[in-house]
């Protein structure tokens, strides 16, 4: 069963929690209990078999066949090999490449599965004929969601992204999606404004009722939806199995995990893996110049009242990390009263302060740091020169923060870095790090130049984008999003 982080909604089954997306009156669904999995007992499983086991452990109301069907998406017809998340040795680090899916970003690992989980879950909402998926994206979630839900019967999907806050490749990926049920809308604002507007729609009982009368239910493909977060747990177990198999780790030895962090879902999945029994020592939260999370772990204050920076790692350009609420729920001892107060303060004042016990537990679980734009370019260059390995800017942030952590702490624990996107999604920045003289004002030339210099192949999903027809809609201001949705679907 699943409960609300704010204690304001009845317990739900797995299907109900996934179908609703988030708590309709505010808050997020979390499991009442976390299953235990002995990593030794899963050795030898394929990725689909591991995914099926973890899905079933969290979704007992799903038939076994449905979990098997969902996990079968992890095959070489969807991903570029039988190993959808390879662990690559780069120096002393293990780089967990999570970008071998159709959109070349880690979001594919969950968003290829979510339509199957959601399709089964929506059957519990018997009064509706269609589901409208609303997505706010800082770049990669949008295309991965569009690709997952494209042309799925009974489903509509509308994606909102900050008009000047995603890369050229990310924007072209989204706006060239040609599904009959897909719409993409640029928003005059930043990601936080997109996300807040969508969350307000979910929390509006009046708007939800209006759509329900038309046979349309809301749901989400963001990581606020448990069905999106759950598949992300799988690849941390998979990373550990690969590390043991390659003898980078001794059986039972702990590892560190570093995650470039935006909405806090990816690192939260690693935390859940740890409390399920995976031998993880320290989780390291890496931020870019929008370092609201780094400041929280330093001071115990979450404060979004600060400048917003557009950086070379746009998926991390976030000041309101939605999944942090789930993390604080655990750190506070599962106190919905505290969560409710803190997030009321965040909504009304833009900031909140946690108590000393919660902060101490948070610091014990997670270390945090950040990297600026100049440091990102230096890391991209250094890793390429020393190891001939190409980092995207998000992963470069993680490597820089890990280097700082290792020097500060002296911790020699084997460490994996969650690599969240192909470097080709940010070719201009990567080229600027490796060979600034090769940078062109044309992003499509940058892709080809990066391939020529590094010898790395351009992912299939990024080839020929410049020549494809675009289907994006006109831009909208954040306060007009609900009006646009009603105009399009009612």
Buried (B, 14 or more C-beta within 10 A) or exposed (E): BBBBBBBBBEEBBBBBBBBBBBBBEBBBBBBEEBBEBEBEEBEEBBBBEBBBBBBBBBBEBBEEEBBBBBBBBBBEEBBBEEBBBBBBEBEEBBBBBBBBBBBBBBBBBBBBBBBBBBBBBBEBBEEBEBBBBBBBBBBBBBBBBBBBBBEBEEBBBBBBBBBEBBBBBBBBBBBBBEBEBBBBBBBBBBBBBBBBBBBBBBBBEEBBEEBBEBEBBBBBBBBBBBBBBBBBBBBBBBBBBBBBEEEBBEEEBBBBBBBBBBBBBBBBBBBBBBEBBBBBBBBBBBBBBBBBBBBBBEEBEBBBEEEBBBBBBBBBBBBBBBBBBBBBBBBBEBBBEBBBEBBEBBEEEBBBBBEEEBBEBBBEBBBBBBBBBEBBBBBBBBBBEEBEBBBBBBBBBBBBBBBBBBEEEEBEBBBBBBBBBBBBBBBBBBBBBBBEEBBBEEBBBBBBBBBEBBEBEBBEBBEEBBEEEEBBBEEBEBEBBBEBBBEEBE
